[in-house]
Amino acid sequence: MRSKVLLAAWLLSDIIIFIGAYALAYFLRVGFIFSSDFPFDRYLLTALMTSPLWLIVMSTTRTFFLTHNQRTLRNGSYIAYAGAVGISIFTLLYYFEFTAFFSRMLLLEALIIQIALTWVWHIGYDKFRRMKLRSFPPAFPTLLVGVTRETAALIRHLDRRRSALVPVAILENKGTKEKEIEGVPVLGKLNKLEEVLKTHKITHLIQCSDLEQSINLLSACRKEGITYMLLPSVLGIVERDEHIESLEGWPVTAVHPKGSVAQRFFA
Amino acid sequence: MHAFILAGGFATRLWPLTEKRAKPLLPLAGLPILTHIVEKIPLHIPVTVSTNAAFKNGFLEWKETIDRPSLQIMIEPTFADDKKLGTNGAIAQWLRDEKITDDVLLLTGDNYLGFSIENFIASYTGNPLLAAYDIGDKHEARKFGTVILSDDGRSVAAFEEKPAEAKTTLVSTGCYIVPASSFAMLDAYAKTHPDFIGGIFEEFLRMKTRVDCFRFEECWFDIGSFETYLNATKKLVGDHLLLGDGAEMVSSMREGSVVIGQNSKVDQSTITDTVIFDDCEIVDCVLERCVIDSGCSLKGIDLTGKMIRAGTILRSLTR
């Protein structure tokens, strides 16, 4: 519930930011007046009509995902891409609705302001959202399966990044003497899986070892409506250079030979 | 004599098959392991099965399937492995609570015994007695309690529970008789050593009590892991197909031992050395050395060496 409210507030605030950015561009270009040559109400109406379409484009970039980091350049480029699509929609809508053109500089300014404001807002709001989602009890209690150094590294990483996914328990199939890893309790072997999923209200399960049990863990997750994740290290991929790609529409995990920047885009 | 079967283990190595079912209730060649054991105990001997609260319902349901009025289920009120009384603890408590004065036939619920328990009891002379099997491999023997016989070939000279280096290939098989005269010793020992039933026999020898050995050559399986479970199935079923009530296998290929549980259906598949529990649907699959728990639905999947959790639905969309 907490996450849904926060997401709804985020979507609403994004629409406000979008319209606000366009309004700001209008006043910066036209001056802080309501021009009769270029009526503000028409302009605002078009921005209002564009905003839900722009939001749909934004959603397709997965920018609102829990696991998405807003600070990355990739996320910035996604926001810029959605902004560019947004301004195109705005231009077309305005022309079709009012059969009129207007300042190209205004469009450019609106685009730049909208992208900048949206990105800054996303970084700020994401920080706030993570704080709220992590506060006790965490909105996304996460179960880790397997006690390995990768497990410990993952826990530290999630904590450092203030991730919305908060590890609350660990299960280990082969048995371990460790009582806790980085402060997260090791609750026993996989025979306690169902009990732990229920008592801790687990929403995400991350498999860190025991590849032979992946089908059974996935089966339990599907049954309980839990998101299942698998660390690539379980498959022996430890260099963080894997990608989920589509091979003729068939999803595959790919590891390409190390090459030039150009190869990354055209390989 | 009174029979006491230890069936309170959580069997974590057999997860997910033992997620909701105790290991002694795992079907082996069409029947629960426990049923195989109980059917071998002479009818005049009352039987008590000791388990824990986590598996209570499963045992009570199983009891309904057994036509034996003298059968009792004793529930230990624990839900977790680390809170159990332990095997010796459970036996000692039962002896005290039920005020047992008969000699006790002790059996572990996860061991399939090929020999006649009647013959085993007939060889009992009043001394503590254990059944031993020559496993033929000292490395393998380290996983069990090893038995060194005296020169008379009947009494036990030494007993070592899971030794680091086995001196013999003769191993204890989870089948014992403890005379009533030794209960006090057992009770005292259980207070300091709640686990490892074989330890009681080490204690008997330490206290200079003669322990006898019943050696047998019929089959014996300690069902402790996926491999031993499949191997036991292979030995008992042979190169055959065992179909439960309402089960069917159509347009399919079979190799080796295949067991298909009640109301399960296998269609257009290739199945090799695999056990499929009840109410499963297997279509267009290739399964080799797998155990598929109840209520699974698999379509278009190839699996090798897997234990699949009850209720798993796997449908390949690429076929």
Interface residues (C-beta under 8 A of the other chain):
Chain A: N173 G175 G188 K189 L190 N191 K192 L193 E194 E212 Q213 I215 N216 S219 A220 R222 K223 W250
Chain B: F10 A11 T12 W15 P16 T18 E19 K20 A80 D81 D82 L303 G305 K306 M307 I308 R309 G311 T312 I313 L314 T318
